[in-house]
Amino acid sequence: MIKILVISGSPTAESSTDILLKTTAEAVVQGLGGSSYGQVDFVKLNDFQFIPCQSCGKAPHDEWCVFHDAISPVLDKIAECDCLIVGSPIYFDSVSAQLKALMDRCNCFRPANFDGKEPGQDFVRLIKRKRPGAIILVGGEQGWFEGARRSIAGFFIWIEVTNEGMVQYHSKDFKRTGEVIDSGATLEQARAMGSKLAETLRKSHD
């Protein structure tokens, strides 16, 4: 079974971000041949209460973080998934606070190389395999997406996820929840992204 992890940084239920994430994930499962081959786990970060990174400077050894709270199981899911799809609304030219807090808590996916475990490397790569991933971003008509894209793309590199692309949507009415449902072109882009991820997964799991 191929594990597809979907992480939403949107605080709004049934938001355009969530719709695009779910549409992409559904296309991945369909491209893999159905639910017998692909399993989707949707994580809504706004449902979790967890502390931000405390910059403790300690190596977590066999764990992902020295702190244990509601987000700990999500860190395990990030490590175990075969495909990762991350989405966020654009806030001040970057990702939401919910998503940024999660990303910071993943700092020790590459703990500092205090013991010289990987000569020539400043950080130890605890995850040795690459997994495909994609980015979903939703902003206003004048929204600037590059800041958020760079933030998630850097996060992907840190946790060994290859960035297969991005779907972005410029919302025309921020007061209307789930507005993207009327944008057939954007939904089709999400499906195409899901199909691309499925093709990549099929090749790596043959």
C-alpha angles and dihedrals in degrees: 000000000000113000116220113191118198119192122191122197092185116114092203124090114237090005125167087255091057093045092054092045093052093044090053093047092048089053090051092054092046091049090052092054102266141297092318088070106029131042123195123210112189116201120193104196093199088069092062129079111208139145122253121246110294095201088233095165092219124129109237092212107203094001133074095235138007090229121076119204141123093306095056095090089051090056088055090050091051090054094046102042124106094207132023127201116184127188137182143164115243113258118178091340093306143069126297121277090248093058095041090053091053093047091052091050088059091065092109093057078093105030119192112277096241094149097046093245092151110035113217092020126100092205134039115239103222093180110061101183129074121232127192119246144173139207128229118193131179124190143150127281090272094036121142109219103180096084093055092042092054092047094054093039090056090047090053091054090051094053097040099256120142113224107234095179148287140267115204132185129196106210117216096197117033090187092064113081116221095009092156090075087083094052104088092177093056093045089051090052088054091051090049090052090051091051090051091051091048091053091051091048093049091054093049094046099045 
